[in-house]
Amino acid sequence: MDNPFTNFGLELVTSDANVKFGTKESGNEATLDVVTDGGEPPPPAPQMGSEITITSVFVDFDNYVLLIDGENFDNGKAPVVSLGTIGVLSQPVAASATSIAADFPAALLDGDHLLSIETGLASGQQTTYDLTIDALASVLSEDLYQEIADRIADVDAEVLDRADGDTALQSNIDNETTARIAEVSAAQSTADTAAADASAALTNAAIAQSEAQKTQVTADAALSVADTTSADLATETSERIAADATLQANIDGTGFSDYTRIVSQTYPYGSIDGCAGCAAQINVNCPSGGVVLGGGGELLYNSGVPRCSGFRGTCGVAIVSSYPSTNTQWTTRFECVDVSASCANVGMRAWAVCLTPP
């Protein structure tokens, strides 16, 4: 039976050229002829020497990017990067013959993942890489690992130093304890001697007590004399109090009002109208020879009737201070504190209470 596939032809039509494929049978061998009709010849098939390889992978967790280093990533079409069960990653953000940067999802879990890169279907256009994801290890650099190792070594050395220090400290404690025991023994001996001396002193104290009792008898006699003197002084004090009361009554009989003078002074109406902080001060002086006992001030409205209500009043003027400025003078200060109120019709009066001789 004849083989129906002994001779066959295939025609491929492209936009650039007509390419015809055919086979010829010659014994047990077959050949493939490629004939083009115009246009450029097809590119040569990739060579095995240019197969793509992955040399290293860095996982950038800050930007969620796989930075892949290798060779021949330009062998064929644009690289397609796949990662384990996640599948094809997004189009690489950067690619060259030796490096690829591809985004990976933020939810990528630690563990082992199979990384694959494909630039075509021909031999040498696919490769894989066993990638282990460890977020902590990816962040730590070799310098940091070395620093951790150095710190561990420092801690070990410090532990040894402290052990040596503890041994020395214990030796010092033992020596100090021995010295303290010797000091306590010496102190005990001294205390025993002092106790003997105290016993002797106690005997002397008993003798002194007897002498003190004799002295007490003498003191009791003197106290009796003092009690008599105290009674005499109490009688004298009562007599003086009675005399003082009589003198006070005589003074009161003259009448306090005979020595008191109330002096007043009035300030013009409207004198501090028109500005906040405008002030007037009234100084009231006692008559010649008098001393000031007290004083005060008041606000007047419309020739004194009615007065402004309260210490500050409702007319914008307030008494800000009232005090004895000298032994013979009382000072009262008024101030316009509210320009929205009318200070124009406000008068001020101050007085002093003086003590003067009759």
Secondary structure as UniProt FT lines:
FT   TURN            4..5
FT   STRAND          9..13
FT   STRAND          18..26
FT   TURN            27..28
FT   STRAND          29..37
FT   HELIX           48..50
FT   STRAND          53..60
FT   TURN            61..64
FT   STRAND          65..71
FT   TURN            73..74
FT   STRAND          80..83
FT   HELIX           84..86
FT   STRAND          87..88
FT   STRAND          94..95
FT   STRAND          99..103
FT   TURN            106..107
FT   STRAND          111..118
FT   TURN            123..124
FT   STRAND          126..133
FT   HELIX           135..139
FT   HELIX           142..252
FT   TURN            253..254
FT   HELIX           256..259
FT   STRAND          260..267
FT   TURN            269..272
FT   TURN            276..277
FT   STRAND          279..285
FT   TURN            288..289
FT   STRAND          291..301
FT   TURN            302..304
FT   STRAND          317..326
FT   TURN            327..328
FT   STRAND          329..336
FT   TURN            339..340
FT   TURN            344..345
FT   STRAND          346..355
//
